[in-house]
Amino acid sequence: MRAKRLAAAAVAGLTALSLLTACSGESPNSNNNRSGSTTVLKVGMPNGPQTENHNPFLGSSSGASLGYRWQIYEPLVMTNAIRPADPGKPWLATKWEWSDGYKAVALTIRDGVTWSDGKPFSAEDVAFTFELIKKHEGLNGAAVPYGDITVAGNVVNMTFGSPQFVNQAKILNAIPMVPKHIWSGIADPTTDINKNPVGTGPFTLKSFTPQTTTLVARDGYWQDPPAVKELRYTSYTDNNAQTTALANGEAEWSFVFIPNYQAVYVSKNPEHNKVWPASVLGIHGLYINTTKKPFDNPALRRAMNMVINRNDIFVQAEAAYFHPEVTSVTGIPTPAGESFIAPEFKGQLHKVDVEGAKRELTAAGFTFDGNTLKDPTGKPVTLTLTDPAGWSDYITSLEIVKDNLSQIGITATVDKANQDAWFQAVEEGNFDATFRWTNGGTTPYDIYQTIMDGALLKPIGTPASGNFGRFDNPEATAALAAFANAADDAARTAAMNTLQKIFVEQMPMIPVGADNAGGAYVTTNWVGWPDDANPYAPAQPTQPNAVDVVLNLKPANA
């Protein structure tokens, strides 16, 4: 499967209740190092050969692709996308207090923490990290309007140009803290590969190759030392290679789509081979480049939505487990998002309607020449559907979409792209249509913001952190801002209802499935993994919570 590249990608926001009250605590993990022969944890991702890049801020880095950046660099707070209403777990910050309608936060920074080079970690490092993000737009993926950032003892005070109700977790959980004494000397933090990473995390870099990155536990970590003494991250060529590695024990932890997972993985070792597809309030589906004609026409996008068979994609491409089908016309996953659906769309479910799609097209000036759809200028409608070659579920999804679109005369081709080239093309807007995910959160705001926010709109050729389809709709942008800045629930509800109406009528992205932040893991050597009985963190090795997972593991034979 794919690593979530956006820093806020599947990280849910904390609720107002959990953040209005300060949280405190000392060491959030009390696992002592346990004796035993097992000391190595083998992690895998199906992302192909990697280019060395340990920059913790870059979603395109090898550290982000494989997830090891979070074992070296840590966030301030551990929020939980699986249980977004739960209070955050204190981490590098022991307390956080929001005020002024979420336009200010006071962060109390933990004492007694050192960087892996032995130098002390302090509030100055935290303030420097946020100043770095404030200064460099390319590092500010959530477009947070940072204001004043000041230090008073071990407290960092930050103000913002607007309320940050919707960005709480993005600020607290999705930003890796970096050392001022090193990064102040880096000329361009948006491109530097950070050859020798120094963080507060429990692990340091031992070696890197395009196939395998190895980390080792360090001395002087501020929490109880991990039972895992070595982490080996292997990047397999595709989903099938990654699944085989899990099934035979070559890998023990991954986030990968496994077709026919019971037969090809679980059944190989039913007692120990586990899959936990923990869902979050985010979606994935077909992003359409709205700058390209005739796909700038919402009637065409609506017609495409009317013929794409979401259930076929769920059953055939997602093995009827990985991404639950999104049935609401609003694109909001249910039941998680049921309470947010506007009254006018309650009970309205997506259904395949080929004849209705044809009527939609002809009413908008499109014509049919036999089995070929022609746009209002008389040109045949064609498009290229693209995703990385190794992402088998997405490639299968695109093949289904290709067949679906042929029913309304659209000729589509499927491009199996190189992963790095795909990321760059999508971020720069050089594509026709692609399957991709959205951010997730405690409300559908993050879904719609990823798809429709004009604040994230970039010219073609300039990398974007969201709004990959370049959807330019001032009303949607205003509604997103209204939701984020709302003073009460009534105002937020009104803004959310507006966003749903725009989404249904304009269809800037065709929703297909709900996202998940789960994982596949093997319990033969290590126990303590999150699951339904103890959902303390997402089970995805590329999320910030991955360090919390590793710290909770202990040898199975202890």
FENKA-V975610 format. One record per pair of residues at least 24 apart in sequence whose C-alpha atoms are under 8 Angstrom apart, sorted by the first residue. I is the first residue (numbers start at 1). J is the second residue. Records with the same first field share a line. If there is no record, write none. Layout:
I->J ; J
This chain:
1->45 ; 46 ; 47 ; 238 ; 239 ; 255 ; 256 ; 257 ; 390 ; 391 ; 392 ; 393
2->45 ; 46 ; 47 ; 255 ; 256 ; 391
3->45 ; 47 ; 64 ; 65 ; 66 ; 67 ; 255 ; 542
4->59 ; 64 ; 65 ; 542 ; 543
5->59 ; 60 ; 64 ; 65
6->59 ; 141 ; 439 ; 465
7->57 ; 59 ; 141 ; 170 ; 174 ; 175
8->141 ; 142 ; 170 ; 174 ; 439 ; 440
9->438 ; 439 ; 440
10->81 ; 280 ; 282 ; 438 ; 439 ; 440 ; 441 ; 516 ; 517 ; 543
11->79 ; 80 ; 81 ; 169 ; 170 ; 173 ; 174 ; 439 ; 440 ; 441 ; 543
12->79 ; 80 ; 81 ; 82 ; 84 ; 169 ; 170 ; 280 ; 281 ; 440 ; 441 ; 442
13->79 ; 81 ; 84 ; 166 ; 167 ; 168 ; 169 ; 170 ; 441 ; 442
14->79 ; 84 ; 85 ; 86 ; 87 ; 88 ; 168 ; 169 ; 442
15->84 ; 85 ; 86 ; 87 ; 442
16->165
18->85 ; 86 ; 87 ; 88
19->87 ; 96 ; 97 ; 98
20->97 ; 98 ; 99
21->97
22->95 ; 96 ; 97
23->87 ; 88 ; 89 ; 90 ; 94 ; 95 ; 96
24->90 ; 94 ; 95
25->90 ; 94
26->90 ; 94
27->91 ; 223 ; 224
28->89 ; 90 ; 91 ; 223
29->223 ; 224 ; 551 ; 552
30->223 ; 224
31->224 ; 226 ; 551 ; 552 ; 554
32->224 ; 225 ; 226 ; 227
33->224 ; 225 ; 226 ; 227 ; 554
34->227 ; 554 ; 555 ; 558
35->555 ; 558
36->555 ; 557 ; 558
38->228 ; 525 ; 526 ; 555
39->227 ; 228 ; 229 ; 230 ; 555
40->228 ; 229 ; 230 ; 231 ; 232
41->228 ; 230 ; 231 ; 232 ; 252 ; 526
42->231 ; 232 ; 233 ; 234 ; 250 ; 251 ; 252 ; 253
43->231 ; 232 ; 233 ; 234 ; 251 ; 252 ; 253 ; 254 ; 541
44->233 ; 234 ; 235 ; 236 ; 242 ; 251 ; 252 ; 253 ; 254 ; 255
45->233 ; 234 ; 235 ; 236 ; 242 ; 254 ; 255 ; 256
46->235 ; 236 ; 237 ; 238 ; 239 ; 241 ; 242 ; 256 ; 390 ; 391
47->235 ; 236 ; 237 ; 238 ; 390 ; 419
48->211 ; 235 ; 236 ; 237 ; 238 ; 390 ; 419
49->210 ; 211 ; 235 ; 236 ; 237
50->209 ; 210 ; 211 ; 235
51->210
52->193 ; 195 ; 208 ; 209 ; 210
53->193 ; 194 ; 195
54->193 ; 194 ; 195 ; 196 ; 197
55->189 ; 192 ; 193 ; 194 ; 197
56->176
57->139 ; 175 ; 176 ; 190
58->139 ; 190
60->420 ; 423
61->193
64->542
65->542
66->233 ; 234 ; 235 ; 541 ; 542
67->541 ; 542 ; 543 ; 546
68->233 ; 541 ; 542
70->176 ; 201 ; 542 ; 543 ; 544 ; 545 ; 546 ; 547
71->201 ; 202 ; 203 ; 204 ; 546 ; 547
72->197 ; 198 ; 199 ; 200 ; 201 ; 202 ; 203 ; 204 ; 205
73->176 ; 177 ; 178 ; 198 ; 199 ; 200 ; 201
74->175 ; 176 ; 177 ; 199 ; 200 ; 201 ; 544
75->172 ; 173 ; 174 ; 175 ; 176 ; 177 ; 544
76->172 ; 173 ; 175 ; 176 ; 177
77->172 ; 173
78->172 ; 173 ; 544 ; 545
79->169 ; 172 ; 173 ; 545
80->536 ; 537 ; 538 ; 545
81->280 ; 440 ; 441 ; 517 ; 537 ; 538
82->278 ; 279 ; 280 ; 517 ; 535 ; 536 ; 537 ; 538
83->535 ; 536
84->441 ; 442
85->442
101->163 ; 487
102->162 ; 163 ; 164 ; 165
103->159 ; 160 ; 161 ; 162 ; 163 ; 164
104->157 ; 158 ; 159 ; 160
105->157 ; 158 ; 159
106->155 ; 156 ; 157 ; 158
107->155 ; 156 ; 157
108->154 ; 155 ; 156
109->154 ; 155 ; 156
110->154
111->154
112->222
113->200 ; 221 ; 222
114->200 ; 220 ; 221 ; 222
115->179 ; 198 ; 199 ; 200 ; 201
116->198 ; 199 ; 200 ; 201 ; 204 ; 218 ; 219 ; 220 ; 221
117->198
118->220
121->179 ; 200
122->154
123->151 ; 153 ; 154 ; 155 ; 156
124->151 ; 180
125->177 ; 178 ; 179 ; 180
126->156 ; 177 ; 178
127->151 ; 156
128->180
129->177 ; 178 ; 179 ; 180
136->190
138->190
139->190
141->465
142->167 ; 170 ; 465
143->455 ; 456
162->485
163->484 ; 485
164->484 ; 485
165->484 ; 485
166->445 ; 446 ; 484
173->544
174->544
201->547
202->226
210->235
211->235 ; 236
225->551
226->550 ; 551 ; 552 ; 553
227->551 ; 553 ; 554 ; 555
228->550 ; 551 ; 553 ; 554
237->390
238->389 ; 390 ; 391 ; 392
239->390 ; 391 ; 392
246->273 ; 521 ; 522
247->273
249->522
252->520 ; 521 ; 522 ; 523
253->519 ; 520 ; 521 ; 522 ; 541
254->519 ; 520 ; 521 ; 540 ; 541
255->518 ; 519 ; 520 ; 539 ; 540 ; 541
256->519 ; 520
257->318 ; 322 ; 391 ; 392 ; 393
258->319
259->317 ; 318 ; 319 ; 393
260->319
261->319
272->522 ; 523 ; 524
273->520 ; 521 ; 522 ; 523
274->520 ; 521 ; 522 ; 523
275->518 ; 519 ; 520 ; 521
276->518 ; 519 ; 520 ; 531 ; 532 ; 539
277->321 ; 322 ; 516 ; 517 ; 518 ; 519
278->516 ; 517 ; 518 ; 519 ; 538 ; 539
279->514 ; 515 ; 516 ; 517 ; 518
280->440 ; 441 ; 514 ; 515 ; 516 ; 517
281->333 ; 336 ; 337 ; 440 ; 441 ; 442 ; 443 ; 444 ; 447 ; 514 ; 515
282->333 ; 437 ; 438 ; 439 ; 440 ; 441 ; 444 ; 446 ; 447 ; 514 ; 515 ; 516
283->326 ; 331 ; 332 ; 333 ; 437 ; 438 ; 439 ; 440 ; 447 ; 511 ; 512 ; 513 ; 514 ; 515
284->435 ; 436 ; 437 ; 438 ; 511 ; 512 ; 513 ; 514 ; 515
285->434 ; 435 ; 436 ; 437 ; 509 ; 510 ; 511 ; 512 ; 513
286->433 ; 434 ; 435 ; 436 ; 509 ; 510 ; 511 ; 512
287->433 ; 434 ; 435 ; 436 ; 468 ; 469 ; 508 ; 509 ; 510
288->432 ; 433 ; 434 ; 469 ; 508 ; 509 ; 510
289->429 ; 431 ; 432 ; 433 ; 468 ; 469 ; 470 ; 471
290->469 ; 470 ; 471 ; 508
291->469 ; 470 ; 471
292->432
294->375 ; 381
298->505 ; 506 ; 507 ; 508
299->360 ; 361 ; 364 ; 506
300->360 ; 361
301->506 ; 507 ; 508
302->357 ; 360 ; 505 ; 506 ; 507
303->356 ; 357 ; 358 ; 360 ; 361
304->357 ; 405
305->507 ; 510
306->350 ; 351 ; 352 ; 353 ; 354 ; 356 ; 357
307->352 ; 353 ; 354 ; 357 ; 404 ; 405 ; 407 ; 408
308->352 ; 400 ; 401 ; 404 ; 405
309->351 ; 352 ; 400 ; 401 ; 404
310->512 ; 513
312->400
313->396 ; 397 ; 400 ; 512
314->513
316->396
317->392 ; 393 ; 394 ; 396 ; 397
318->393
322->516
323->513 ; 514 ; 515 ; 516
324->513 ; 514 ; 515
325->512 ; 513 ; 514
326->511 ; 512 ; 513 ; 514
327->512
329->504
330->500 ; 501 ; 503 ; 504
331->510 ; 511 ; 512
332->444
333->513 ; 514
337->443 ; 444
340->443 ; 444 ; 493 ; 496
341->497 ; 500
342->496 ; 497 ; 500
354->407 ; 408
357->408
358->408
368->409
371->408 ; 409
372->408 ; 409 ; 410 ; 411
373->408 ; 409 ; 410
380->410
381->409 ; 410 ; 411
382->410 ; 411 ; 412
383->410 ; 411 ; 412 ; 413 ; 432 ; 433
384->412 ; 413 ; 414 ; 415 ; 431 ; 432 ; 433
385->412 ; 413 ; 414 ; 415 ; 432 ; 433 ; 434
386->414 ; 415 ; 416 ; 417 ; 422 ; 431 ; 432 ; 433 ; 434 ; 435
387->415 ; 416 ; 417 ; 419 ; 422 ; 434 ; 435
388->416 ; 417 ; 418 ; 419 ; 422
389->416 ; 417 ; 418 ; 419
394->435
398->435
424->463
426->468
427->462 ; 463 ; 464 ; 465 ; 466 ; 468
428->459 ; 460 ; 461 ; 462 ; 463 ; 464 ; 468
429->459 ; 460 ; 461 ; 462 ; 463 ; 468 ; 469 ; 470
430->460 ; 461
437->515
445->480 ; 483 ; 496
448->480 ; 499
449->480
451->508 ; 509
452->476 ; 477 ; 508
453->477 ; 480
469->508 ; 509
471->508
476->502
523->556
524->556
525->555 ; 556 ; 557
526->553 ; 554 ; 555 ; 556
527->553 ; 554 ; 555 ; 556
528->552 ; 553 ; 554
529->553
